[in-house]
Amino acid sequence: MRVAPDVGCLAALVSAAPFVPFVLLRDVRRAAMPVGGLALEARLCESHLVESVAADGFVLHGKVRAALHRALREAVVEDGVDLDTARLRPKMHDGLELLSPLLRIEERVVWTYVTQDDYFETCDRELAAVVRGVAQERRLRMLEWASGAMTRLPKDLLSTPSVWLLAQLCRAQDLPHPQLGWPDGRVDDGLFLDVMPFVPQTVVGLSRDGARLTLGPVSAQRPIGIRVPATQPVCVRVQWEGDRDGQLISGIDRAVRSVPTGTGSVTIVGLDGRAVQLDAMAPGAIAPEVRDQQQVFDRLEDARERGREMTASPVRLDVGPHGYLVRLKEEPAVTAYMPHSAAQMPWLKGDPERSVPEGLQRVRITRVDREKQRVSVSRVRGIVSRGTLHPGQLIRAAITAKTKQGLLFDLTEAAGLAVPKFERVLGLMRSQHLPASVGWEPQNRSARSYAMEENTELDVVVTDIGRGAHSSLRILVRPADRSDVPGGRLPHGLAAGDRLWGTVTEKAYHGIRFDLDARPAGDGTALAEGLRGLVLNTELSWEGKWFFGGGDAREFPLVTGDRCELVVLGVHEVTGEPSLSLKRLVEDPGLVTLRTLRPGSEVDGVVVRRRNDRWRVRLEPWSALATVAGDRFEGQLWAGARVRMRVRHSDQSSHTLSVELIRVYPDPVSRADPTSAPDSA
């Protein structure tokens, strides 16, 4: 400021924007400092205040930007300098429109901070809209902006509740974030409840002595554990008879906190709204929750000594992975640890990252540690049997798991066996036997990335039954051919090319499944009730990623319950159900384009990618492609550039187009250097 006050003042006026487009710089300079001229803009861009310069704008150094925020706030709020905001802000509109929506929010928040004395609630409301977008609309990519924005915002804004929530969301998504304490100001309980489902859980310990409630990490002194959201810091609200409004206790994941609750009942409420009720205790007696815990461990010790079998259900894979966490049906409050070696699941030996298969398991208690509150179990294996399975048998089975080697199918029911008396019977379809899929090759990709979801039912044929490691069965299967499946044709009354209506019932990565309406067939008979069909992601639309087979069908704008007209294509080669199409209700617009284009016609297109010295260009409409040489426009082409082309020849039979490039449209967002344009433009 002392060396070049005019440059410093201009930098301060644009410092609210994380990225300063040259258009914004020009408009602010004209409105606030017209005497400086273009030379002032050039001096700022060449000064040490600027960290980097791009074709359309520049970025100020982080420390410089923070200092300018403080200086501008002191000048406006404390010294009473009038920026004439009513006239300046409209002049900044065109330049700010070149920023992304999230960067515009960041600029508005910082501008409010530097120009208003009472900024806290206004800035918090602006950032709360971002939190709602993430939590309610699941727009998790917005957190990538939030992670960077929290390093650029003034430190005073980091104490707002919305910034604290954004930090917790970034932490849950493993994104960089600042370490923040409990926020200041009024907390929006509804917004907190929306965010907490995204935050993982942790366990904190508690104890009572009749005078105080103590909270902190689980230990021998605090043996009772409760699950709360793993925020940073971990916070709960404690309510007791002497204080029904409650007291907020924070940092209990790393430090010990105590509250004078007395002997009355206590309620502990987490940020997710879940409450733990502790009953009143008699003076000098053991707390009821401790007495109940001791009784649970007594029963577990008795079950271990007697070798009694218990029933467990899987919870999740333990970190490592070295084992599995299971919940005992007889003791629902206990989560036990089952080491991978004690699980005795040979079908998971080569792929330990798989979770425990769904369903109940018989286990025995192997270890009870009261002091550390740990319970270990081992799985009780059932009888190993192939049941009625035999090579060549045709089975309709569901995908149980996707492993590196292939897909696992549950054949237990087909073998006529029941769990847990018998071991689960699983069949492996190796990667090389999986049907061809767009963008997936067995030699390059794991079967986990195969475009077929778990629980999908397929027709498979048993090819081999043998003995594997640890006295287990090794059963191999292959996809069933249409000749293997009795009646492996379209259901009676359906034919390729028929049109019918269906209702969306299920969306998966590879396609959308429809319940088909029963309607009279051509011979007067009706279609069977409960008939379903599948629309693959490549049959959803002629446009963009759907046409090229790279789209996640779950993102397609249809929701469960929507009704659509569909076209029958045939029988799906993997699932055996009717294969349908949504896009074939209309003719391929690419073919329409090829029919209408004549030699000499001029068309617009978008550059897709480069191959050697040639470029692939997507015509508008998108499903027509052409290849052009870019020799005349070397250095001007890039993926996404819009171009003008002249048609030389079109071939409908091969769906190809021969064109020549005649013009490259300039980037509408890119602007020249501010010193290159006349001041009166």
N, C-alpha and C positions, 0 to 999 in steps of 0.2 A: 504494500500500500504506500510506503514511504517513497520507494524508488519510482513507481509508475502508478499513481493513484487512479488514473483513468482506466488503465488496463485492469487493475484490481476491482474497481467498481463494476465494470462490464462483466468480469468473471463472476462476481458475487450475484449479479442479477440473473445469470443463467445457471448458477450452481445447483439449483433445486433439481434440475434434470440430470439423471445418471449418465445419459448420453445426449450431447448437445448437437442437434442437426444444424448445419450452416444456415438453413432458412430461419431457425429460431434465433440464432446469433444476429443475423441481419435485421430481423424485425425488432428485437430488443434494442439493438444499437440505434436504429432509426428513431424509435419511440423515446428512449431515455437519454441518449447521448448523440444527437444528430451532428454535432460539430466535429466529432472525431473522424468521421468518414471511414472509407474502407481500410485506411492505414491502421486504424485502431483495431479492427478485426484481425488484420494480418499480424499485428504485434502480439495480440493475445494468443493466436494459434502457434506463434513461434516462441512463446515464452516458456519458462520452466514450469509454469502452472499446469501445462497440458501434459498428460501422460502419453497419449497416442492420438493420431489423426487418421481418419479413414476418408474414403471418397465422398461421403455425405455428412460427415460431422467429426466431433472429437470428444475425448473424455478427459476430465480434470483429474489430477492426482488425488488419491483418497484423502490424505492428510490435508491437502490444500482445500479440498471441498468441505471437509469438516470445519476448518478454520474460517472459511468464507461463510458457512452457515452461522457460526457463532457471531462473527462480525456483523452480518446483516441483521440478525435478531437483536443484537445490542443497539444497532443504529435505529431500527424501526420501533422496537418495543420500549427500550429504555431511554434512548435519546430523542425519540419522537420525530425522526426523519420521515417525511411524507414521500412514499414511492408513487403516489397517484395510481394506486392499484386499479381503480375503476377504469382508467384509460390504458394502463400497461397490459393487463391480462388479456383483453380482447386482441391486442396486437400479437400476443404470443400464441394464439390459437392455431394458426396454420403450421407453425413449426412443431408444436406439440402433437399435432395430428400425425406426424411422421413417426412418432414413437409407438411401440406396441401398447395395447391396453394396460398391461401390468406396469410398464414403465411410466405410463401417464398417471396411474394411481400413485406410484411412488413419488412422482414429481408434485402432485397435488398435496400429498401428506407433508412433504418437506416444505413446500411453499406456505402451507398453513402454519407450520411450526415457526418459520422465520418471520412471519408477518402478523401473527395474532398472539395477543397476550394469553388468552384462554384457549389453548390449542388442544388440550389433552383429549377431551371427549370427541371432538370433531375428527381428529386423526384416528382415534380408536374405531369410530364408526366406519371410516373408509377402509381400514384394514380388516374389520369384521366381515365385510362383504367378500373378501378373499377367503377368509376362513370358512364361510358358508359355502362358497364355491367348491372348496376342497372336500368338506365334510358331507354336505348334502348332495352334491352332484358328482362326487368322486373324481374331481379333476386334479389328480395327484401331480400332474406335470407342473402345475402352478407352484408347487413347493420348490422346484428348481430355481424359480425366480426368487421366492421368499428366502431361500438359503443365502443367495447373494445380496438381496436387499437388506437383510439384517446387519450386514457388514458396512453398508453405506448410510443407513439411517442415523440421524443424530442420537446420541446416547440417551437423551431424555425420553425419546420415543420407545426405547427398549423396555420401559417399565409399564407399558400399556398391556391390558389383558389380551388383546388380539395378537400382539407380537409374541407374548408368552405362549399362546396356543399354537402359533405358527412354528415356534421353536420345538414344541413337543411333537408336532406332526413331522417336522424334519428329522427329529431324533428317531421317530418310529420308522422312517423310510431310509435311515442310515445316510442322511445328508448332513453336511457341515452346518452347525448352528452354535449360537453363543450360549454360555452357561448363565442362566438368568434366575434370579430369586422370584419369590411370589410377587405377582404384579400389584401395582397400585390401582386405586380407583374402584369403581363399582364393577362387579363381575356379573356377566350375563349367564345365569345358570343354564338356560336352554342351549346356548352356544357351547358351553362346556360339555353338556350331555351329548351333543352332536359329535364332538371331537373324540371323546374318550373311547368309543369302540375301535378307533384306529391305534390306540396306545396299548402296548402289551401289558401284562399283569406281572406284579411282583408280590412277594410275601414279606410282611413285617410282623414282628413279634410283640406281644403284650403280656403284662402281668398286673395283678392287683394285690395290695396288702391291707385293704380295708380303709386306707387313708388316701392313697394316690393311685392313679392309673399310669403305668409306665409303658411307653411305646418306643420301639427301636428295632434294630436288626434282630432276627431270631437267634436265641442263645439259650443256655441252660437257665439263665435268670429270667428270660422272656420266652417261655416254651410254647405259648399259644400263638399260632400263625394265622393271619387273615390275609386274603388276597385283595390288593388295591391296584389302581392304575400306576404303572411304572413311570410317572412323570418325573421331571427333574426341577426342583426337588419333589419328593413324594409328600403329598399333603392329604390330611383327613380332617374332618370336623368331628369333635367330641362333644356330645350332649349328655348332661346328667341332671339329676333332680334340682341341683342348685343353679343350673344355667341351661335352660331349655333352648335358648338361641344357639348355644354351642360356642366352642372356641376352635379356631383354625390352628392346627399343628402341622408344621412343615419340616422337611429335612429328616424325617424319621427313618429313612433308608440308610443313613450314615451316622446319625447321632441319636442319643437317647433323650427323649422328652418326657416329662411327667406332668399330670394334671390332678389337682385336688378334688377327686370325684367322690370321696367318702365310700360308704358301704352300699349306697343305693344302686339302682339299675343304671346302666350306661349304654348309650347308643353311639356307635362309630360309623360315620357316613363317608364313603369314598367320593372322589370327584365324579365317578360314573353313576352316582345316585344309589348304589347298593349299600344297605345298612346292616351292621352286625349288632345284635342285641345281647348284652351281658346282663344276666339276672342279678338281683340284689343278693348280697352275701351277709351272713351273720358276723358280728364283730369277733375277731380272733379265729374265725374258721377259715378253711380252705375255700378259695373261690370256686363257684360251681363249675366253671369251664375247665379248671385244672382237675377237679375230681372226675369229670366226664372223660377227660383225656387219659387219666390213669386207668380208668375202667376199660377203655378201648385197648390200651397196651396190655392190660391183663388178659383180655380175650385173645389178642394176637399171640402172646406168649404161650397161652394154652393150646392154640391151634398149631403153633410150631412144634411144641413138645409131642402132641398127639399125631402129628403128620396129617392133619385134617386138610382135605381139599377145599379150596374156595374158588369162587367165580370172579373173574376179572374182565374188564372191558378196556380197550386201548384208549389212552388219552392223547399222547403225542410222542414223537421221537425225541429222545434226550439229546442234549448238545454233544457233539463229538463226531459221529454218533457211536456211542458205546453200549447203548441199551434203549429200553422203552419204559415209559411211564404208564402205569395202568391203575385203574380205580377198582377197588374191591367192592363187589356187590353187597357182601355181608356187612362191610364197614364203609359206607359211602364217604365218610369224612377223610378216609385214608387214601393217599396216592402212593403207591408202592413202586419200587424200581426193579425192573427185570433186565439183568445184563443180557447182552446179545448172546453170550455163550449159554445162558440159562434159558433163553427163549426156545432153543432147539427147533429152529425153523430152517431146515437145510435149503429150502427154496429161496431164502433171502441171504444165504451165505455169501454169494458173489455180488450182492447188491444191498449192502446194509443200510443204504439211505432210504429204503422203502419203510413206510410206517407199518405197524402191526396190522394185519388184515382185519377188516371189520368183523364183528361178532364176538361172542363171549369165549373166554379161554379158561380152562381149569388150571389152577396154580396151587403151589404149596409155599408156605412161609419158610424162608431159609434163614432170616436174620431179623432181629428186633433190637434196635438201639434206642433206648429211652432218652438218654442224654442228648444225642444228636437228632432224635426224632426221625429216624430212618428205618424203613421197612423194605427188605429185599424179598423177592419171590422168584420161583422158577416154574416154568410151564410143565404141566403134566401131559406127556404125549399120549395120544390115542393109539388105537390099533392101526398099523399100516396095512392097507389093503387096496387092491385095484378094483374091488367090487365086481360089477358086471361089465367093465370096460374091456374092449378087445380091438385090435388093429382093424382099421377100415370102418369103424363105427362112426356114423354121422351124428353130430351133437349140436344142438343150439345152446351156446354158452355165452356168458358175459365176460368182458375184459375185467379182470381183477386188478392188474397192475401193469405198468409200462416200465420195463427194465432196460438196461443197456443192451442185453442180448436179444430181446424180443418182447412179445406180449404174453402175459400170463392169463389163462382162462380157468375159471372155477368149474371143475368137472365133478364135484362131489355129488350133487343131486343126480346127474346122469349116471353115476356109478352105483346108485342105489344105496348110498351110505349117509350117515347122519353124524354131525359134529355135536358134542365133543367125544362121543364114544370112539369114533374113527378119526384118523388124521385127515385133514383137508387134502383133497386130490386136485392138483393143479397141472395144467398142460401148458407147455411152452411152444409158441409159434415163433421160430427164429426170424431174425431180421430179413434174411435173404428170401424167406418165403412170403413176406408181406406183399400184398398187391401194390403195383406201381402207384405212386402219388405224385402230384405236381410239386416240384421243388424238393423232393426227398429221395435220396439214394442210399441204399443200405451200406455201401462201402464207405460213405462219407459221413453219415448221420446216425445218431443213436436212435433206437426205437422209441425213446421217450418223446422225441419230437415228431413222431408219426401222427398224421392228421386223423386220429381216431380217439375219441374220449373214453375214459374208463366207464364201466357199466354199460357200454354199448354191446348189444347182443349180435353175434355173428354165427354163421354156420361153419363148423370146423369138422375135420376128419382126423381121427386118431391114426398116426402113422407108425408109432413105435412105443412100446412099454418095456421098461427095464429097471434095473436097480441103480440108484445113485449113491452118493456119499451118506454115511450115517444111517444106513438101512432105510433110506427113503426111496420113493418111486421116482423114476424119470420118465415122463410121458411127453412125447412130441406130437404136435398137431400141425395141420396145414389148412389153408383156406379151402372151403368146399367149392368145387366147380359147379356150374349150373347143372351138369349131368348128375352130380351127386345128390342134388336136392330134389325130392319128389315134388312135382308140380312147380319146378323152378321157373315159372313163367309169370307173367302178369296175372293178377286175380281175374276171375271170370267177370266179364263186363268191361274190362279196361283194355285199351289198345294204345299203342304209341301214337301220339298226336292228339289224343282226346284232351278236352279241356274240362276241368272240374274245379270246385271250390274246396278250400281247406282252411283250418284254423291253426294258428301257430301254437304249439304245445311245448317245444323245447328248442333252445338255441345252444349250439356248441361251436367250437372253433371251425370245424370243417363244414358245417352246414346247419340248416334249420329244418326241424321235423314238424310235419303238419298232420292233424287229424282230418281225414278226407270225409266229405259229406257223402252219405248214402244217397244214390240217385238211381233211377231206372236205367238199366243198360239198353243197348240197341235192340236186344231180343225180348225186352219187357221185364227181365229179371232185375233185381236190385243188387247193388254192391253190398258186400258183407259189412256188418257193423264193426266199428273199432279199427278200420283199416287206416294205416299210417303210411306216409311217404316222406322222402328225404330230398331236399333241395341243397346241393353242394354249393360251397361258396363261389365256385366258378360259374354257377347258373343263376346267380342273383341279379346281375345287372350287366349291361354292355359297357358300362363306363368304368374308367380308371382302374383301381386295384382289383375290383371284382372281375373285370375282364381278363386281367393278367394273372389271376389265381393267387394273389398275395394277400387277400383280405381275411380278417378275422370275422366270421359270420356273426359273432356276438355283437359286433359294432354296427351291423346293418340296421337301418331305421325301421325295424319291426319289433313289436313287443308281444308277449304271450297274450293270446286272445284275439289278435288281429286276424281278419279274414281276407283271403286273397284268392284270385283266380290263378290256376296253375295249368301247365302243359305236361302231359305224360311223355317221358322219354323212353322208358323201358324199365328193366330190373337192375338195381344196383348190384354190381358184381361182388361186393363184399358183404353187405348186410342182407341182401336178398329181398329188400322191400322195394316198392315202386320208386323209381328215380324220376324226379320232377324238375321243372324249370319255371322260373319266374320271368327271366329276361326274354324268353322266346314267345311271350305274348305279343311282342312287337318284333318287327324285322330288324336284323342287324343294321344299325345306322351306318356302319362302315361300308356295307354293301350298297346301301342307298347312296352314299357319297361317291363310291366308285362308278355307279351307274350315271350319276348326274354330272360328274366331272368330264370335261372334254379337253383335248390338247389345247393349250393356250390359256386355260382357266387359271386364275390366281386364287390361292387359298392361304389362310393363316394356320400356324401350327406352333407347338411347344417342343423345344429340344428335350429329349429324354436322356440320352447318354451318348458317349463317344466310343467308337470302335476303330482303332488305328487312326487313319486320316479321314474317316467318314463318320457322320452323325445320324443317329436314329431320331426321327421327328414324328410326333404324334399330331395327326390332323384333328381339327375340330369338325365333327364330333370325334371323340377320343379313340374309338375302336379301329381307326384306320391309321396304318403306319407307313412311313416312307423313309428311305435312306438317301442322304444328300452328301455331296462333297463340300467341305468348308474351306477350300484353298483361298478363295477370294476374300473370305472374312476371317482369316486367321487372327486369333486373339480377341475376337468379338463374340464368340459363341461360348456358351456355358449351359449346364443343365438347368432348365427352367426358362431359358431365354425364348421370347416370342419372335417368330420370323414370318416372312412373307415368301411364298414359293409359287412357281409357275409349273403347271402340269405338262409333262411331255407325253406320257402314255399311261393308261390304266387298264388292268387285266382283271376282270371279275372272276374268272375261273381260278386264278392263283391268289386272288385277294391282295395284289401288289400294285404299287403305284410308283411311277418314275417321275421325279420332279427335279427342278433346279432352284437353287437359292438365289433370290433377287434382293432381299433386304433383311436386315436385323433391326428389330424395334429397340429403341433405347430403353433402359430400365427406368420405369416411371418414378421409382423412389430415389434413384441415384441422382445426386445433384453435384454440380461442379464445385471447385474450390471457391470460397467466398470472394477471393480477390479477382476472379476471372469474369464476373458478371458486372455490368454497368450498374451504378448506384440507382439509376432511375428506372430499372427494369420493372 
